[in-house]
Amino acid sequence: MASQISADQLEIIREFIQECTDLLDHLEPVIVGFGEFTRDGDFTPGEENMAILHEVFRLFHSIKGSAGFLNFSHMSTTAHAAENLLDKIRKGEMAMNAGHVDLLCATCDFMRGCLDEVATGYSDEGMAAKAAELTGSLKHSLAADSPATAPAAPASSPGAAPRSAGGAEAAAELEIEVTPEMITAFVQEAGEQLQALEEGFLAWSDKGEEATDIGELYRKMHSFKGNCGFVGLADLERLSHRMETVLDVVKAGSGKARAKPADALLNLCDVLKEALTDLAAGGQGKIDGLDLYLDLLNDLIPTGWGDNPVRSRAPKLGEILLAQGRITEDTLDEALSSQARPLGEILVEKGAVTPEDVNQALASQQQAAGAPRPAAAPPPALKRQDLRVDLEKIDTLINLIGELVISENMLVNNPDLEGLELENFAKTAQQMGKIVKELQEVSMAIRMIPVSGLFNRMTRLVHDLSRKSGKKAELVLGGTETEVDKTVIEKVTDPLVHLIRNSMDHGLENGEERKAAGKPPTGTLRLSASHEEGAVLIRLEDDGRGLNRDKILAKAREKGLLDGDGSELSDKEVAAMIFQPGFSTADQVTDVSGRGVGMDVVKQNLNQIKGKIDIDSQPGRGTVINLRIPLTMAILDGMMVQVGTSRYIIPTLSIRESFRPAPEAVTVNPDGLEMVRVRENFYPVIRLHELHQIEAAVEELGQGILVLLENQDRCICLLVDEIIGQQQTVIKGLSEYIGRIGQASCVSGCTIMGNGEVCLILDVGSLTEL
């Protein structure tokens, strides 16, 4: 393979190297295990070992197919020879001996050498001599050990090893057991692949073929199909193979597809997703109405288009020369009948064509096959840069590091060390503190993922809602590289879905309304993310009609949430009413909105992650919704305060200010509730020592400190004895029983201080609702 390749081909090679490396890592220990059985002589596998032998055969078969697909002929030929040897052994036509094990181990070493060649030069040509030697040894071993009555292995030409005809058939033939772990890994990876395909089809549907990388979509679909075949999912493989063929038709040239297939492929992604969901739930991953979907795709494919698109579009050398008029059919037939060397050499020797004719034909063949062209510049080496790790292991690592942070604080702040002059200990402790902090930051970064995956899913949502409502809308994304803890991403997904549905249904106008208002016919939603003051700000804005204040107030009065006309309420206070359970201003209930459930879900999910939401709306101009969410759920930036002998942590994001009130600023309302005036506003006072029934050093407001806390436009002033200072704490969860008590006491969790004592973390959301 030549050295100058496209990004599409580069990605295919990178995935090939990763796949083969994984296969070899799994293959070598199994082969070495067979060496134990052959130590004392020949070994004939029994039923208990046959499954393992099948697995070794399948792994070599996978390497052969992948290498053959990419025209790495030496890898493919050698793997095919090893496959033939194993086939004889598994059929019981010959026994395995130590020499066979040595050859198979040497084959693995050869494959790794080829992968190194491919990584640096995108070709395995440098391994030609070793391939010939090893293949010869494998064939010799096969011939020497075969019984006289055994049928000869079918001949195969180098580099022409075919790919598996179908994962299900291959799996059935080899009786390979697909484990639950394999299914779990498959569902996870296949879900990611389908998400990427869906985004590509969506862009294709909205922006046209010219703005879409069809080759990239083809590559992703090919990978998805291969994975389906690997685990024996026949329905998924058949459908994805036909979708791959449609993509290949489009990739081959504009106008060859019989219709615009983007929407059909997008809808079939949903079919594949449903099958994955069924598989994840313990089903078989079957697709109802598969034949109907296949017929639909057949209508998009020209008659006579090959079943293997990559092979069918690469004509043979003789066909090209014949089509160019360089040779006659008789000359071609004569050359083929005596072919023992490459066809080009035979035709040149016979004087039928010139070397220039052959080179020109080979160039045409290379271009038709999509092969890259040579270049003088040395290619960059391809090295694996990722490692798939189970999330539970990462959580365990982070928890252990959290314990390490606590233990380090306990060691450094040990009261037994007070008053002692320990200079070396202090230096070591300081160095250890730096290392522990760096370790904590690195471990937390492992769980951080960009919001691009979440945001890209919203693109599909807007597309579907636009089709359903008839409103033209465009979603503009920004800050997609912003990283957030994976747990936070999971919690914010549903709120974001509901907010976008509301923006589409209530915010954006239809075409006629927008035209009358002097707006472009296509509405715009902007979704962005950025870091802001230790948190992540997710901003959703639209250029629609804005919130209808009168309609919200009327609904609030109807539901008994408001006395009077509400004229004294600010726009933000009115907007906050939409988060009440069952609150909806929709005139009718649809499958998009109208039941008053969505915004309540938004509020509940954000409360769980200690997030905040802010709405700013201007009638006729649009609405801006800001979500402020923590970077992570494992570490909290907080302010430590003391009440009596107890200490508490207040999340920094909820603190507006702290102050010591003047006597004239304190008053009591008609209900007997203490209030304090802060500038022009009055806020209720909560005495933490009364809530938790503990003794406080300060009971007079003027002698203590009030901390003004805010949660979703609700504010309270919390009375504490003193402020200790800011502290980054490791959040520890509460047991179910203590958690219920904690909710009543407005406590969301706890942390362990350096002296070993437990410090409670206050739930500001619960405090503001008292």
C-alpha positions in Angstrom: 0.0 0.0 0.0 1.3 3.4 -0.9 2.4 5.9 1.6 0.2 8.9 0.8 -3.3 8.1 2.0 -6.5 10.0 2.9 -7.7 10.5 6.4 -10.5 8.0 5.7 -8.0 5.3 4.8 -5.7 6.3 7.6 -8.5 5.7 10.1 -9.2 2.3 8.6 -5.5 1.3 9.0 -5.4 2.6 12.5 -8.4 0.5 13.5 -6.9 -2.5 11.7 -3.7 -2.3 13.7 -5.7 -2.0 17.0 -8.0 -4.9 16.1 -5.1 -7.2 15.1 -3.0 -6.2 18.1 -6.0 -7.2 20.4 -6.4 -10.5 18.5 -2.8 -11.4 18.8 -2.7 -10.5 22.5 -5.5 -13.0 23.0 -4.1 -15.5 20.5 -0.6 -16.1 21.8 -1.4 -17.3 25.3 -3.9 -19.8 23.9 -1.3 -21.2 21.4 1.3 -21.4 24.1 -1.3 -23.4 26.2 -1.4 -26.0 23.4 2.3 -26.4 23.8 1.8 -28.0 27.2 -0.3 -30.7 25.6 2.3 -31.5 22.9 5.3 -31.6 25.2 5.1 -35.4 25.5 4.2 -36.1 21.8 1.4 -35.6 19.4 -1.9 -34.3 20.7 -5.4 -34.8 19.3 -7.8 -32.3 20.8 -10.8 -33.7 22.6 -14.2 -32.2 23.1 -12.9 -30.2 26.1 -10.2 -28.5 23.9 -12.2 -28.2 20.7 -13.8 -24.9 21.6 -10.3 -23.4 22.3 -9.1 -24.7 18.9 -12.1 -23.2 17.2 -11.3 -19.9 18.8 -7.7 -19.9 17.6 -9.0 -20.8 14.1 -11.5 -17.9 14.2 -8.8 -15.4 15.3 -6.6 -16.3 12.4 -9.6 -16.2 10.1 -10.4 -12.7 11.3 -6.8 -11.5 10.7 -6.8 -13.0 7.3 -10.1 -11.4 6.3 -9.1 -7.9 7.6 -5.7 -8.0 6.0 -7.1 -9.3 2.7 -9.7 -6.5 2.7 -6.9 -3.9 3.0 -4.7 -5.7 0.4 -2.0 -6.6 2.9 -1.3 -9.8 0.9 1.6 -11.2 2.9 -0.4 -11.0 6.2 -3.4 -12.5 4.5 -1.6 -15.3 2.8 0.3 -16.3 5.9 -2.8 -16.2 8.1 -4.6 -18.3 5.5 -1.8 -21.0 5.6 -2.0 -21.1 9.4 -5.8 -21.3 9.1 -5.5 -24.3 6.8 -3.2 -26.1 9.3 -5.6 -25.5 12.1 -8.5 -26.6 9.9 -6.9 -30.0 9.4 -6.3 -30.4 13.1 -9.8 -29.4 14.2 -11.3 -31.8 11.7 -9.3 -34.6 13.2 -7.4 -35.2 10.0 -4.1 -34.7 11.7 -2.7 -34.5 15.2 -1.1 -31.4 16.7 2.6 -31.6 17.6 5.2 -29.3 19.1 6.4 -28.2 15.6 2.9 -26.9 14.8 2.8 -24.9 18.0 6.2 -23.4 17.2 5.0 -22.5 13.7 1.9 -20.8 15.0 3.9 -18.9 17.6 6.2 -17.8 14.7 3.2 -16.7 12.8 2.1 -14.5 15.6 5.6 -12.9 15.7 5.4 -12.4 12.0 2.0 -10.7 12.3 3.4 -8.3 14.8 6.3 -7.5 12.5 3.8 -6.8 9.7 1.8 -4.5 12.0 5.0 -2.5 12.7 5.6 -2.2 9.0 2.0 -1.1 8.4 2.2 1.4 11.2 5.2 3.1 9.6 4.8 2.5 5.9 1.2 1.5 5.4 2.4 -1.7 3.6 3.6 -5.2 4.5 5.8 -5.5 1.5 8.9 -5.4 3.7 7.9 -8.7 5.1 7.7 -10.5 1.7 10.8 -12.7 2.2 9.7 -13.8 5.7 6.2 -14.4 4.5 7.4 -16.7 1.8 9.6 -18.6 4.2 6.9 -19.0 6.9 4.2 -19.8 4.4 6.4 -22.5 2.9 7.0 -24.0 6.4 3.3 -24.0 7.2 2.4 -25.7 3.8 5.2 -28.2 4.2 4.0 -29.1 7.7 0.5 -29.5 6.3 1.6 -31.8 3.5 4.0 -33.8 5.7 1.6 -34.6 8.4 -1.5 -35.1 6.3 -2.7 -38.7 6.0 -2.6 -40.2 2.5 -6.4 -40.4 2.4 -7.0 -36.9 3.6 -8.4 -34.6 0.9 -6.0 -31.9 -0.3 -6.6 -28.4 1.0 -8.2 -26.1 -1.6 -5.8 -23.9 -3.3 -6.0 -20.2 -2.7 -4.2 -17.3 -4.5 -2.2 -14.9 -2.4 -4.0 -11.8 -1.4 -7.4 -13.1 -2.5 -8.5 -14.4 0.9 -12.2 -13.7 1.1 -13.9 -12.2 4.0 -16.4 -14.2 6.1 -19.6 -14.6 4.2 -21.6 -13.9 7.3 -20.9 -13.6 11.0 -23.9 -15.8 12.0 -22.9 -18.6 9.6 -19.3 -18.5 10.6 -20.2 -18.6 14.3 -22.6 -21.5 13.7 -19.9 -23.4 11.8 -17.3 -22.9 14.5 -19.7 -23.3 17.4 -18.2 -20.2 19.0 -19.7 -19.3 22.4 -20.6 -15.6 22.5 -20.2 -14.7 26.2 -22.3 -12.0 28.0 -19.1 -9.9 28.4 -18.7 -10.0 24.6 -22.3 -8.8 24.1 -21.9 -6.0 26.7 -18.8 -4.8 24.9 -20.4 -5.1 21.5 -23.5 -3.1 22.6 -21.4 -0.3 24.0 -19.2 0.0 21.0 -22.0 -0.5 18.5 -24.1 2.2 20.2 -21.2 4.7 19.8 -20.8 3.7 16.1 -24.6 4.2 15.5 -24.5 7.6 17.2 -21.7 8.7 14.9 -23.5 7.3 11.8 -26.8 9.0 12.9 -25.0 12.4 13.2 -23.5 11.9 9.7 -26.8 10.9 8.1 -28.4 13.9 9.8 -25.9 16.3 8.4 -26.3 14.6 5.0 -30.1 15.0 5.1 -29.9 18.7 6.2 -26.9 20.0 4.2 -26.6 17.7 1.2 -24.1 15.2 -0.1 -21.5 17.8 -1.0 -21.1 18.8 2.7 -20.9 15.2 3.9 -17.9 12.8 4.1 -19.6 9.8 2.6 -16.3 7.8 2.8 -16.3 8.3 6.5 -19.8 7.1 6.9 -19.0 4.1 4.7 -16.0 3.2 6.9 -18.1 3.5 10.1 -20.9 1.3 8.7 -18.3 -1.2 7.5 -16.9 -1.4 11.1 -20.4 -1.8 12.6 -21.2 -4.6 10.1 -17.9 -6.4 11.0 -18.7 -6.2 14.7 -22.2 -7.6 14.1 -20.7 -10.5 12.2 -18.1 -11.1 14.8 -20.7 -11.9 17.5 -23.0 -13.7 15.1 -25.9 -11.3 14.8 -27.2 -12.2 11.4 -30.1 -9.7 11.2 -28.0 -6.7 12.2 -25.2 -7.8 9.9 -27.5 -8.3 6.9 -29.2 -4.9 7.3 -25.9 -3.0 7.9 -24.3 -4.8 5.0 -27.0 -3.6 2.7 -26.8 0.0 4.1 -23.0 -0.2 3.5 -23.7 -1.1 -0.1 -26.0 1.9 -0.5 -23.2 4.1 0.9 -20.7 2.5 -1.5 -23.0 3.3 -4.4 -23.1 7.0 -3.4 -19.4 7.1 -2.7 -18.7 5.7 -6.2 -20.1 8.7 -7.9 -22.9 11.3 -7.8 -26.1 10.1 -9.4 -25.6 6.4 -9.2 -28.0 5.9 -6.4 -31.6 5.7 -7.5 -32.9 8.1 -4.9 -31.6 10.3 -2.1 -30.9 7.7 0.6 -30.0 9.9 3.6 -33.4 9.9 5.2 -33.9 6.2 4.6 -30.5 5.4 6.2 -31.3 7.7 9.1 -34.5 5.9 9.8 -32.8 2.5 9.6 -30.4 3.7 12.3 -33.4 3.7 14.6 -34.2 0.1 13.6 -30.6 -0.9 14.4 -30.8 0.9 17.7 -34.0 -0.9 18.6 -32.3 -4.2 17.9 -29.4 -3.2 20.1 -31.8 -2.3 22.9 -33.4 -5.7 22.6 -30.0 -7.3 22.7 -28.9 -5.3 25.8 -32.2 -6.4 27.6 -31.3 -10.1 27.0 -33.0 -10.6 23.6 -31.7 -12.0 20.4 -31.3 -8.7 18.5 -33.8 -9.8 15.9 -35.2 -7.2 13.4 -38.9 -7.5 12.7 -39.7 -6.8 9.1 -36.1 -7.3 8.0 -37.0 -8.3 4.4 -39.1 -5.2 4.0 -36.1 -3.0 5.0 -33.8 -4.9 2.7 -36.2 -4.4 -0.2 -36.3 -0.7 0.6 -32.6 -0.5 0.4 -32.5 -2.6 -2.8 -34.6 0.1 -4.4 -31.7 2.5 -3.8 -29.1 0.2 -5.4 -28.5 0.0 -9.2 -29.2 -3.3 -10.8 -26.1 -5.4 -11.1 -24.2 -3.6 -8.4 -21.8 -6.2 -6.8 -22.6 -7.6 -3.4 -19.0 -6.8 -2.3 -18.7 -3.1 -3.3 -15.0 -2.7 -2.7 -14.0 -5.8 -4.7 -16.6 -5.3 -7.5 -15.4 -1.8 -8.4 -11.8 -2.8 -8.7 -11.7 -4.5 -12.2 -9.0 -7.0 -13.0 -5.9 -6.0 -15.0 -6.9 -8.1 -18.0 -10.4 -6.5 -18.1 -8.9 -3.0 -18.1 -6.5 -3.8 -20.9 -9.3 -5.4 -22.9 -11.5 -2.3 -22.3 -8.7 0.0 -23.4 -8.3 -2.0 -26.7 -4.7 -2.9 -25.8 -5.4 -6.7 -26.2 -8.0 -9.0 -27.8 -10.1 -11.6 -26.0 -8.1 -14.4 -27.6 -4.8 -12.9 -26.3 -6.3 -12.6 -22.8 -7.6 -16.1 -22.8 -4.3 -17.5 -24.0 -2.4 -15.6 -21.3 -4.8 -16.7 -18.5 -4.6 -20.3 -19.6 -0.9 -20.5 -19.0 -0.7 -18.0 -16.1 2.0 -18.9 -13.6 3.3 -15.3 -13.1 1.6 -11.9 -12.9 -0.5 -11.3 -16.0 1.3 -8.1 -16.9 4.7 -9.8 -17.2 3.2 -12.5 -19.5 1.6 -10.0 -21.8 4.8 -7.9 -22.0 6.9 -11.0 -22.7 4.5 -12.0 -25.5 4.8 -8.6 -27.0 1.0 -8.0 -26.7 1.5 -4.8 -24.7 4.3 -2.5 -23.6 5.4 -2.0 -20.0 3.9 1.5 -20.2 0.5 0.0 -21.0 0.7 -2.3 -18.0 1.7 0.5 -15.7 -1.2 2.7 -17.0 -3.6 -0.1 -16.5 -2.3 -0.8 -13.0 -2.8 2.9 -12.1 -6.4 2.7 -13.3 -6.9 -0.5 -11.2 -5.4 1.2 -8.2 -7.6 4.3 -8.6 -10.7 2.1 -9.0 -9.9 0.1 -5.9 -9.5 3.3 -3.9 -5.9 2.6 -3.2 -3.6 5.5 -2.2 -0.9 6.9 -4.4 2.7 6.8 -3.5 4.5 9.8 -1.9 8.0 10.6 -1.0 7.2 12.0 2.4 7.7 9.5 5.2 4.3 8.7 6.9 3.8 9.2 10.6 3.8 6.1 12.7 0.5 4.7 13.9 0.5 3.9 17.6 -2.5 2.9 19.7 -3.4 5.8 22.0 -6.5 4.6 23.8 -7.4 1.9 26.3 -11.0 0.8 27.1 -11.5 0.5 30.9 -14.6 -0.6 32.7 -16.2 2.4 34.4 -16.5 0.5 37.7 -12.7 0.2 37.9 -12.4 4.0 37.4 -14.9 4.7 40.2 -13.0 2.3 42.5 -9.7 4.1 41.7 -11.3 7.5 42.3 -12.8 6.3 45.6 -9.4 5.0 46.8 -7.7 8.2 45.9 -10.4 10.1 47.9 -9.5 7.9 50.8 -5.9 8.7 50.2 -6.6 12.4 50.4 -8.4 11.9 53.7 -5.6 9.8 55.1 -3.0 12.3 54.0 -5.0 15.1 55.8 -5.3 13.0 58.9 -1.6 12.3 58.9 -0.5 15.9 58.4 -3.0 17.2 61.0 -2.4 14.6 63.6 -2.7 16.3 67.0 0.1 14.1 68.4 2.5 16.0 66.2 1.6 19.5 67.4 4.5 21.4 69.0 7.1 19.0 67.6 9.9 20.4 65.4 9.9 17.9 62.5 11.5 19.7 59.7 12.1 16.6 57.5 8.6 15.4 58.2 7.2 18.7 57.2 9.1 18.7 53.9 8.1 15.2 53.1 4.5 15.9 54.0 4.5 18.9 51.7 5.9 16.9 48.8 3.4 14.1 49.5 0.6 16.7 49.5 1.6 17.9 46.0 1.8 14.4 44.7 -1.6 13.4 46.2 -3.2 16.6 44.8 -1.8 15.9 41.3 -2.9 12.2 41.5 -6.4 13.4 42.5 -6.5 15.8 39.5 -5.3 13.2 37.1 -7.8 10.6 38.3 -10.7 13.0 38.1 -9.7 13.9 34.5 -10.2 10.2 33.6 -13.9 10.6 34.3 -14.1 13.8 32.4 -15.6 13.5 28.9 -16.4 16.3 26.4 -20.0 17.4 26.0 -19.8 16.8 22.3 -21.5 13.4 22.5 -24.4 14.9 24.5 -24.7 17.9 22.2 -24.6 15.9 19.0 -27.5 13.8 20.2 -29.5 17.0 20.5 -28.9 17.6 16.7 -31.0 14.6 16.0 -33.7 15.7 18.4 -34.0 19.1 16.8 -34.1 17.4 13.4 -37.0 15.1 14.4 -38.9 17.8 16.2 -38.5 20.1 13.2 -40.0 17.4 10.9 -42.8 16.6 13.3 -43.8 20.2 14.0 -43.2 21.6 10.5 -41.0 24.3 11.9 -37.7 24.9 10.2 -35.0 25.0 12.9 -31.2 24.9 13.0 -29.1 23.9 16.0 -25.8 25.7 16.3 -23.3 24.0 18.7 -20.4 25.7 20.6 -17.9 24.7 23.2 -18.3 21.0 22.4 -14.8 20.3 23.7 -15.8 21.4 27.2 -15.3 18.4 29.6 -17.6 17.4 32.4 -17.8 14.4 34.7 -19.5 11.4 33.1 -22.0 11.2 36.0 -23.0 14.8 35.6 -23.5 14.3 31.8 -25.9 11.4 32.5 -27.9 13.6 34.9 -28.1 16.6 32.6 -29.2 14.6 29.5 -32.9 14.5 30.3 -33.1 18.1 31.4 -31.5 19.2 28.1 -33.9 17.1 26.1 -36.9 18.6 27.8 -35.6 22.2 27.5 -35.0 21.7 23.7 -38.5 20.2 23.3 -40.0 23.2 25.1 -37.9 25.6 23.0 -39.1 23.9 19.8 -42.8 23.7 20.9 -43.3 26.9 22.8 -40.4 29.1 21.8 -39.9 28.9 18.0 -42.7 30.3 15.8 -44.0 28.7 12.7 -42.9 30.0 9.3 -45.8 32.4 8.9 -45.4 33.9 12.4 -41.7 34.4 11.8 -42.3 36.0 8.5 -44.8 38.4 10.0 -42.3 39.3 12.8 -39.6 40.0 10.2 -37.5 37.0 11.2 -35.9 34.5 8.8 -38.0 31.4 8.1 -35.6 29.1 9.9 -35.4 29.4 13.6 -32.1 29.1 15.4 -31.2 27.3 18.6 -27.8 27.8 20.0 -26.4 25.2 22.5 -23.0 25.9 24.0 -20.8 25.0 27.0 -18.0 26.8 28.8 -16.2 26.8 32.1 -17.2 29.5 34.5 -16.0 29.9 38.1 -15.3 26.3 38.9 -18.5 25.1 37.2 -19.8 24.4 33.7 -22.2 26.8 32.1 -24.5 25.2 29.5 -26.4 27.8 27.6 -29.5 27.2 25.4 -30.9 30.1 23.5 -33.5 30.5 20.8 -34.7 33.4 18.6 -38.4 32.6 19.2 -41.3 34.4 20.7 -40.0 34.3 24.3 -42.0 33.5 27.4 -45.6 34.7 27.6 -45.8 36.4 31.0 -49.5 36.9 31.0 -50.2 33.3 30.0 -47.9 32.0 32.8 -49.5 34.2 35.4 -53.0 33.1 34.3 -52.0 29.5 34.6 -50.4 30.1 38.0 -53.7 31.7 39.3 -55.6 28.8 37.8 -53.5 26.3 39.7 -53.6 28.3 42.9 -50.0 29.2 42.9 -50.6 33.0 42.8 -52.9 35.4 44.6 -53.5 38.7 42.9 -52.4 39.8 39.5 -48.7 39.1 40.0 -47.6 42.5 38.9 -45.1 42.7 41.8 -43.2 39.7 40.5 -40.1 40.1 38.4 -39.7 38.4 35.1 -37.3 35.8 36.6 -39.8 35.0 39.4 -42.5 34.5 36.8 -40.3 32.3 34.7 -39.4 30.2 37.7 -43.1 29.2 37.9 -42.8 26.9 34.9 -40.7 24.5 37.1 -43.8 23.7 39.2 -45.0 20.1 38.9 -47.8 19.8 36.3 -47.4 23.4 35.1 -47.9 23.9 31.4 -49.2 26.7 29.2 -49.8 24.5 26.2 -53.3 24.7 24.7 -53.3 21.0 24.0 -51.4 17.9 24.9 -49.1 16.5 22.2 -46.4 13.8 22.1 -43.9 16.7 22.4 -45.2 18.7 25.4 -48.2 19.8 27.2 -48.4 17.6 30.3 -46.3 19.8 32.6 -43.9 17.1 33.4 -40.7 18.1 31.5 -39.7 21.2 33.5 -40.3 19.4 36.8 -37.9 16.7 35.6 -35.4 19.5 34.8 -35.6 20.8 38.3 -35.3 17.5 40.0 -32.3 16.3 38.0 -30.5 19.5 38.5 -31.1 19.5 42.2 -29.6 16.0 42.4 -26.3 17.3 41.0 -26.5 20.6 42.8 -27.0 22.5 39.6 -28.8 25.8 39.0 -30.9 27.1 36.2 -31.6 30.6 35.1 -34.0 31.9 32.5 -33.9 35.2 30.7 -36.6 35.9 28.2 -37.5 38.8 26.0 -40.9 38.8 24.3 -40.6 38.6 20.6 -36.8 38.2 20.7 -36.2 34.8 22.3 -35.2 33.0 25.5 -31.8 32.2 27.1 -31.6 29.4 29.6 -28.4 29.0 31.6 -27.6 25.7 33.3 -24.8 25.9 35.9 -23.6 22.4 36.8 -20.6 21.2 38.9 -17.6 19.8 37.0 -17.7 16.6 39.1 -19.8 14.8 41.7 -16.8 13.4 43.5 -15.1 16.7 44.8 -16.8 19.8 46.1 -15.5 23.3 46.5 -17.1 24.5 49.7 -17.0 27.0 52.6 -16.5 25.4 56.0 -18.5 27.1 58.8 -18.8 26.3 62.5 -21.9 26.2 64.7 -21.1 25.4 68.3 -18.8 22.4 68.2 -20.0 21.2 64.8 -18.6 22.1 61.4 -20.4 22.1 58.1 -19.6 22.5 54.4 -21.6 24.9 52.2 -21.2 24.6 48.4 -19.4 27.7 47.2 -21.7 27.9 44.1 -24.7 28.6 46.4 -23.1 31.4 48.4 -23.9 35.0 47.3 -22.2 36.8 50.2 -21.7 36.7 54.0 -22.1 39.5 56.5 -22.8 40.5 60.1 -26.2 42.3 60.1 -26.8 45.6 61.7 -29.5 45.6 64.4 -31.9 47.8 62.4 -31.7 45.4 59.4 -33.4 42.6 61.5 -37.2 42.4 61.7 -40.0 39.9 62.3 -42.8 39.5 59.8 -46.5 39.0 60.8 -46.0 35.3 60.8 -43.3 35.5 63.4 -40.5 34.7 60.9 -37.2 36.4 61.4 -36.2 38.5 58.3 -33.1 40.5 57.5 -32.8 43.3 55.0 -30.0 43.1 52.5 -30.1 46.3 50.5 -33.7 46.5 49.1 -34.7 42.9 49.7 -35.8 41.0 52.8 -34.7 37.4 53.3 -35.8 34.8 55.9 -33.2 33.7 58.6 -32.6 30.1 59.4 -30.8 29.2 62.6 -28.8 26.1 61.9 -28.4 25.2 65.5 -32.2 25.1 66.0 -32.6 23.0 62.8 -30.1 20.4 64.0 -30.9 20.9 67.7 -27.4 21.7 68.9 -25.9 24.3 71.2 -24.5 27.4 69.5 -21.9 29.8 70.7 -23.9 32.7 69.2 -27.6 33.2 69.3 -27.9 36.9 68.6 -28.0 37.7 64.9 -25.8 40.8 65.4 -23.1 38.7 67.0 -23.0 35.9 64.5 -22.5 35.8 60.7 -25.2 35.4 58.2 -24.4 33.6 54.9 -26.8 34.5 52.1 -27.5 31.4 50.1 -29.3 31.2 46.7 -31.0 28.3 44.9 -33.1 28.9 41.8 -33.9 32.5 42.8 -34.8 31.5 46.3 -32.6 33.0 49.0 -32.2 32.5 52.7 -29.8 33.8 55.3 -28.1 31.0 57.4 -26.9 32.0 60.8 -23.4 30.5 61.8 -21.0 31.2 64.5 -17.9 31.7 62.3 -16.5 31.0 58.9 -13.4 28.7 58.9 -12.5 29.1 55.3 -12.7 27.5 51.8 -11.9 23.9 51.4 -12.0 21.3 48.6 -13.7 18.2 50.0 -14.1 14.6 48.9 -17.8 13.9 48.9 -18.9 10.8 50.8 -22.4 9.4 50.3 -24.9 8.7 53.1 -26.5 5.3 53.7 -30.2 5.0 52.7 -31.4 5.3 56.3 -29.2 8.2 57.2 -29.9 9.7 53.9 -33.6 10.0 54.7 -32.8 11.7 58.0 -30.3 13.9 56.1 -33.0 15.1 53.7 -35.1 16.2 56.6 -32.1 17.9 58.1 -31.1 19.5 54.8 -27.9 17.4 54.5 -26.8 16.0 51.2 -23.6 14.2 52.1 -20.5 14.3 54.3 -16.7 14.5 54.2 -14.0 13.5 56.6 -11.7 16.2 57.9 -8.0 16.0 58.6 -8.6 15.1 62.3 -10.8 12.2 61.3 -14.1 13.9 62.3 -17.1 13.8 60.0 -18.2 17.1 58.5 -21.7 17.3 57.0 -22.4 18.9 53.7 -25.5 21.2 53.6 -28.1 20.8 50.9 -28.9 24.4 50.0 -31.8 23.4 47.8 -33.6 21.9 50.8 -32.7 24.8 53.0 -34.3 27.3 50.6 -37.5 25.3 50.6 -38.0 25.3 54.4 
